[in-house]
Amino acid sequence: MLKVDECRTEELRGIGWPAEDVRRYEELWEYRQRWGAINLERDERIFLRKADAALPKLQAHGKAAKKATRDKSHYRWLSFYLDAIKAAPPETDLGDGEQGAWAILLEEELRVLDYYEPVLGLPDTLKAKALIPLREQWVEQAAALGRNLSFDFQAPLEALKATTKTSWKPLRAEASDPSSYPVLPSDAAQAFRAQVRQAITAQIRSSFPSLIDTDKPEPTDDFQPR
């Protein structure tokens, strides 16, 4: 069987598996990735084999077909929130030259992922959890540089879950004020972007397991995602 670095739950949904079985597969798959199958019960191993057999066969000679970075669940989750923010107030009501701190932060995080193209399987996404408090810390620092507006970060995900089955979690799971939305004037926004770019590049480059052996230098300032 070919080794894969990302759980293929979306494909199971696509071939009609019940949501309960898909959730069970995801939980058991993640356990197997971290600890191996040795400690799983016999019925759990049988269930995993059944699910693996039901999935479409992967291509390539001895390797799993590589999924594009932008198709990975973690990347799509970040993009989903960035799109939701940009399509709603306060982003649509910004003054001349103003930028929202959260929009800047998500743009820079996605830029790093576009540049380094990490695997974004379970090992990487576990390490990505370290970014949750760091995002809050960086945005809190930005709040002193401009004015603070409000955005309902829960609403986009709740609307999505009303129509689509998803295991995505809220972006701001550890926020003391989950609706705060700092907005920065032009000069402060540029300074904040430069600060975040440096910090988030270093964090992802040094912590994601799939990037440990990369020899790519840091992206230059003129790098733009495709």
C-alpha positions, 0 to 999 in steps of 0.5 A: 500500500502506498504511504500517504501523508494526509488523511483522505476523508474528503474522498470517502465523503465523495464516494458516499461514506456516512459522516460517522464512518468518515469521522471514525476513519479520520480518528483512527488514521491519525492514531495510526500515523502517530503511534502505528496500528499495533495498539489498535483493536482488531475491529479498528484495524479491519475498519481501516483496511476496509476504508483504505481498500474503498479509496481510489488507488493512488498513482505514481511508482511507489509514491503517493500522487502529490496534492498541491499545497493549495488543495490541502485542508489546512491551506484551504482553511486559512484561505476560507477565513481570509476570503470571509474577512475580505468580503465583509465589514470591517474590511469593506469599510476601511479608510484610505490606506488602512489594512486589517491586521488579521487580513495581513497576518493570513496573507503572510501565512499563506504566502509562506506556505505557497513558497515552501510548499510543506506537506501539510499532513498530520505532523505539520498540522500538529506543529501548526497549532503553535501558531494559534497563540502566536497569531493572537499575540501578534495581532494584540501588539498591532492593536496599539497601532491603530483603531479596533473594530469588530468582526464575528469570526465564528459566523463564517464557519457556522454558515459553512457548517450549516451547508457542508460537513467539515472538521475545520475548527474556529480560527481564534480558538484561544482568543480573550476577545474573539471579535476584536479586529484591529485596523492599521493606518498605512505606515503602521500596516506596512511595519506590521506586515514586515514584522509578521512576515519575518516572524511567521516565516521563521516559525513555519520554516523551523517547526514544520517537520516536512521542512526540516531538510529544505534548502530553500532560502527565505523568500525575497520580499518581491516573492508573490504567490502564483 
